[in-house]
Amino acid sequence: MKRASLLVLLAVLVVSLLAACGGGNNGNSEAGNGGNASQNTNAGAGADNAGGETEGPKKRIALVLPEKIGVNAFFTQMVDGLNQAAEEFGVEVKTIESTDPAAFEQNLRAAVADDYDLIITSSFTAVDALTVVAAENPDKPFAIIDQAFDAPNVRSIEFREHEAAYLLGAAAGLVTKTNTVGAVVAMDIPLLSKYTSGFEQGLKHTNPDAKFLVNYVGNFTDPAKAKELALLQYEQGADFIAGMSAVSDNGVFEAAKEKGFLTSGQDVDRTVEDPEHIILSQLKETDTVVYETVKDFAQGNFTFGTVNYGLKENGVGLTFVTAESPSPLSDALGQENVETLKKIRDDIVSGAITVINPLEQQ
């Protein structure tokens, strides 16, 4: 009887141990998949990831965008950077899209109500809503990308676009055959002077005799007007015309294809659309800045105030020079010129070349 009782007791203990182990595994699985309940939520990696939190609840970070994902690659890149950071630093992230401008403030408030530890947003269209919501929630950390913003609980993330524009202008000076280049710019506003001024500085560095034409569309979304201005510059002898007008750049690209002149895009790699004519793109690495912002927050290094990203931080750049492209390198540009531009990039980073920020001259 004693032997039988002992066997029964041992069997019960084995079953209990197996149940306990099985319960532990199920718990880990649920924790790892917790963010998959929403299509735009990523729970991030577990404690084994480098830089991730090893104890306590995961930090929760929301990216609130002023429009739907997929409309503008500028914002799509941010989502990529957010998700990469979630995997590497063990944080939970969620992207909240705004279907129209009126919904944006409501989405900011929803992120606050859901008690996200950090709320990130972007662009000048977010300023009014963020001004109100950040002031109402002084203990809640916020960050805004690509926009100057002064508040004690907001990190303002800006780009040194004039550094990348310098590289683009230098490239234009190297490839022009007519010694006349142009830029079709969205609006004559201080922010965009960083593009035109940087471009002209780089142009004069490689080609002091080149003529620089600038025309303004008047907004960011008028391809027909941009095409008209590009054709006007072409008639004035420009054989390289940079697009600096967001959605309106599509009109510049149409004109380039029709007339055969060279052009360039902005923010993301537009060369893939027409490598024969769009031979370069000035890049703004929004995925990098979101990744770095999440990294700082996850690792306890997050600060408020203004943070700048330029060539040194890989926040801005130029295709083929600072970043690879799936497009073939244009014969009009050539590898020799790329190497020259890489040297210019290194000189800007080291301080051997100083690129003047026109906003600091006012």
N, C-alpha and C positions, 0 to 999 in steps of 0.2 A: 504493500500500500504506500509506504514511504517513497519507494522507488518510482511508482506511478505518479504520485503527487509531485515529486521533484521534476519529472519529465513535463508534466502539464505546466508547472510554473515556468520552466525554461522556455517552453513554446510561447507562453504569453509574453515573456520578456522580449523574445525575438520579434514577434509581431509588433509590439509597441515600438521597438527601435526602428523597424522598417517604416512604420507609419510616420514616426518623427522625421526621419530622413526625407521621406517623400513629401511631407508638408513643407520642409525647408526649401526644397527644389521648386515647388509650385510657387512659394512666396517670392523667390528670386525671379522667376519667369514673369510674374505679374508686375513686379517693380520695373523690370527691363522693358516691358511693353506698355507701360502706363500711358505714354504719350500718343499711342496709336489710335486712341478713341476719336480724335479729331484729325481730319485730313492734313491740316496745316500745323499740327503740333508734333514736336519731337522731344521725347523724354530725355534724350541724350544717352551717353554711355554710363556704365557703372563705375564703381570706385576704382577699378583696375586701370582706367585710362589716365594717361599722364596729365597731371595738373587738376584732375577731378577731385571732388570732395569725397573724403573717406568716411565721414561721420555726419549724422544729422540729415535733415531733409534737403533735397536738392534746391538750389536757387532757381527761381522761375523768372524768365525774361520774355517780354512780349515785344514784337516788332509791329508797329502800327503804321501801315502804309496809306498814303493819300489816294491810292487808286487800286484797281484790281491787278493781281499778279499776271504777268504775261503781256501787258500793254506796253511797258517800257522796260527794256533790258537793264536800265540803270537801277531799277528796284528789284528786278529778278536776281541780279547779282547779290544784292543784300541778303535775300533769302538763302542763297547758296552759302554765303559766309556764316550766316546764323546757324544753319544746320550742321556745317562742318565744326563750328565751335561747340555745339551741343554734344556732338559725338566725342570730341577730344577732351572737354573739360567737365563732363558729367553734369550739365545743367538741363533743365527742362525749358523748352522754348516754344513759342507760338507766334505765328504770323497772322495778323488781323488785316484783312483787305477792306478798303472803303469803296463802295460802288459809286459814290458821288461825293463832292466836297461837303455837302450838308451832313453826311454820315460820319465824317472824320472826327469831329469833336466828341460825338457820341461814342465812337470806338475807343478814343482815348479814355473817356470816363469809364467805359466798360473794363478796360485793362486795370484801371485804378481800383474799381469795385471788386475785381477778381484778385486783388492784392498781389499783383506781380511785383517782384523785388526790384526790377529795373524795366523801364519802358523806353524803347528806342523808336524814333520817328525820323522823318527826313524832309528836306526842301523848304523853300520859302512859303509854299502853300500850307505848311503846318504851323507857321509862326503864330497866327492869331489864336488858334485853338490851344496851342501849347502855352501861350502866355497866360491864358485864363486858368487852364487846368493845373499847371505847375504852381501858380500862385495859390490856388485853393488847396493844394496838397504839398505844403513846404517840406514835409518829411519823406516824400516819395522821390527817389532818384529818377531822373530822365536824361536822355541823350538825344541830340538832334544832329543829323548828318547833312553836310553841305550847306550850312547856314549859320551865320553869326547869331548868337543868342546870349543875352546877359541875364542870368538868374542864378541865385545861390544853390539851387538844387538841380541844375541842368549842366551837362557837359556839351559844349558846342564843338562839333568836329568839322573843321574846314580843310580845304585842299589848297596847295600852292600850284594852282593851275598854270600860272605864268611860267613855271619851270618846264612843264611838258610842252607848253605853247612855244617856248624858246627852241626846243628840239624840233618841233614841227616847222617853225619858221626857218631854222637852219637847214632842214631837209629841202624845203621849197627853194632856198637859195642855191642849193647844190644841183637840183634837177631842172630848173628853169632854163629854157633855151632863148627866150625872148627878153629876159631880165625884167619881166613884169609878172607879178603874182597878185592874187587877190584873196579876199575873205568875205563871205556872205554871213553876216552876223544877225542874230535874232533881234536885239534891241540895243540902243545906245544908252546903256546903264553902267554904273560903276563896276559891278561884278564882272561883266563881260569885257571890261577894259583889261582885265588880267590876261584874257586870251589874246586880244589884239596887240597889246603892248608887248607881251612876252614873245609873240610871233614876230613882230617887227624887230625886236632886239636880236632874235636868233637869225632872222633873214639878213640883217646888216652884218652879223658876225661872219657869215660864210660868203656873202655877196653884197658888199657895201654899195654897189652901183644899182642894185635892183630897186624897182619901183613897186610900191605897195598900195593896192586899191582896197578900200573898205566901203561896203554898202550895208545898210540895215533894213531888215524885213519889216520890223515894227511889232512882231510877235514871234511866238515859237511854233506856230502851227499853220503856216501859209506856204506850202511847197510851190504854188503857182507864182507867187511873188518872188520867192527865192530863185526860182528858175529864171525869171525875167532879169533879175539882178546879175546872176551868173553869166547869162548871155551878153549882158551889157559889158561886163568886165572882159569877157572873151573878145568882144569886138574892139576893146581898148588894148588888146595885145596880151592879156593874161593867159599863160599856158598851164598854170597851177592855181586852182581856186579852192581854198579851204572852206568846208562847210562848218559853220559855227552857229547853227540856228535850230538845233534839236530836230523836231519832226520836219521842219521846213527844209532840212538838208536833203530830203528826198528829191526836191526840185533841182538842187544843185547837181545831184547825181544823174538825173535825167538829162540835164543840159550837157554834162560831161560825156555821156554816152552818145548823144547826138552829134556833138562837135569834135569829140576826140581829145579834149584837154584832160589834164590830171587833176585829181581832187583828193580830199581826205574827209574822214568822219570824226565823230566825237564820242567820248565816254566809253563805248564798247567797240569791239573790232568790227567795223563795217566793211573791211576789205573783202570779206567772204561773199558779199553781195555782187561785187563786180571788180575782181582783182585787176583787170586791165586798166580801169580808170580810177578806182578808189584804191590808191596805192599805199595809204597810211591811215591810221586812226590815232588820234590823241586820246589816251585812256584815263579814266577815272576809276580806280579800283575800289568800288564801293563794297565788294565782298571782303577785301582786306580790312577795311576800317570797321566793319561790323564784327568780323572775327576778333580783331584786336580789342574792341570795346568789350565784348563778352569775356574774352580772356582776362582783361584787367579786373572785371567785376568778379569773375569766378575765383580769381587768385587773390582778391583783397587789395588790388592796386588801383581801384577806380577812384578818380578824382574829378572834381567839377572844374569849371572854367573852360578855356579854349585849348583844343589840341589840334595841331597842324600836321598834315600828311603831304609830303612832296616826293621827289625822286628818291631821296635817301631812305624813306620809309616804305617805298614801293606803293605809295598812295596814288601817284599819277605816273604816266609813262607814254611810250610810243611803240606801236607795233614794230616788230623786227629789231628794235633797239633795246627795249627793256622787257619785252614779252614776246613769246613765240606766237605764230599765227598759222592756222591751217592753210592759209592762202599761199600761193607761190610768191616769192620775192619778185617784184616788178623789175624788168630790165632797165626801166627808166630810172630806178633808184640804184640798184646794184649793190653788191656786197662791199665794194670799196667805200661807198658813201655810208653804208651802215656802220662800218668800222670807224669812220670819221665821227659819226653821230654818237657812237658809244664812248669815244674819247671825250666828246663834249659833255655827255651825261656825267662821266666820271669827274670832270672838272667842275661841274656845277655842284656835285655832291661834296667834293673836297673843299669847295670855296674858291678855287682858282678862277672860276667864272662867277660873277655875281649877277643874278637876274633881278632886275628892279621890279618890285611890286608897286604898280601905279596907285593902289589904294593907300599905300604908306607914304606917298608923296603929296597927298592932298592935305 
